[in-house]
Amino acid sequence: MANTKSAAKRARQTTRRTAVNQRSLTAVKNQLKGVRAVIKGGKKEEAKVAAARFVSTIDKAAKNGRVHRNAANRLKSRLAKAQAKLA
């Protein structure tokens, strides 16, 4: 347990930030699974919409430092390649 007021505050902040980061990363992972499932199903239009939503979410996560920007770009690139195979 924290011994000072400032340490207690930092512990509270860490708890809140961890929860926010976890929600963001969970959303990214779930959307990625959804996009991959739609692509695997061969639904071109649904894949386009789902991919756009995923790209927006992962860009926001990368902007806030929750995901490394190179990792985000790599995921977007792989997704675009998979989507191109549908065409």
C-alpha positions in Angstrom: 0.0 0.0 0.0 1.1 3.6 -0.7 2.9 5.4 2.2 2.3 9.0 1.0 -0.5 11.0 -0.5 1.3 11.3 -3.8 2.0 7.6 -4.0 -1.7 6.9 -3.3 -2.7 9.2 -6.1 -0.3 7.6 -8.5 -1.8 4.2 -7.6 -5.3 5.5 -8.3 -4.2 7.0 -11.7 -2.5 3.8 -12.7 -5.6 1.7 -11.9 -7.8 4.1 -14.1 -5.3 4.2 -16.9 -4.8 0.5 -16.9 -8.6 0.0 -17.3 -8.8 2.5 -20.2 -5.9 0.9 -22.0 -7.3 -2.6 -21.5 -10.7 -1.5 -23.0 -8.9 0.0 -26.0 -6.8 -3.1 -26.6 -9.7 -5.4 -26.2 -11.7 -3.4 -28.8 -8.8 -3.6 -31.2 -8.4 -7.3 -30.8 -12.2 -8.0 -31.1 -12.5 -5.9 -34.2 -9.5 -7.6 -35.8 -11.1 -11.0 -35.2 -14.3 -9.7 -36.7 -12.6 -8.4 -39.8 -10.7 -11.6 -40.3 -13.9 -13.7 -39.9 -15.7 -11.6 -42.5 -12.8 -11.8 -44.9 -12.6 -15.6 -44.4 -16.3 -15.7 -45.2 -15.7 -14.0 -48.5 -18.1 -11.1 -47.9 -16.4 -8.2 -49.8 -18.7 -5.3 -48.9 -18.9 -6.3 -45.2 -15.1 -6.7 -45.1 -14.7 -3.2 -46.5 -16.9 -1.6 -43.8 -15.4 -3.7 -41.0 -11.9 -2.9 -42.1 -12.6 0.8 -42.1 -13.9 0.6 -38.6 -10.8 -1.4 -37.5 -8.4 1.0 -39.1 -10.0 3.9 -37.3 -9.8 2.1 -33.9 -6.2 1.0 -34.3 -5.1 4.5 -35.5 -6.7 6.0 -32.3 -4.9 3.3 -30.2 -1.6 4.0 -31.9 -2.0 7.8 -31.5 -2.5 7.4 -27.8 0.4 5.0 -27.4 -1.6 2.0 -26.6 -0.3 0.1 -29.6 3.1 0.9 -31.3 2.6 2.7 -34.5 4.7 0.2 -36.5 2.6 -2.6 -35.2 -0.6 -0.8 -36.2 0.7 -0.2 -39.7 1.8 -3.8 -40.0 -1.7 -5.0 -39.0 -3.4 -2.5 -41.5 -1.0 -3.7 -44.2 -1.8 -7.3 -43.7 -5.4 -6.6 -43.5 -5.3 -4.7 -46.8 -3.5 -7.6 -48.5 -6.1 -10.1 -47.3 -8.8 -7.8 -48.4 -7.2 -7.4 -51.9 -7.3 -11.2 -52.3 -11.1 -11.0 -52.1 -11.4 -8.8 -55.2 
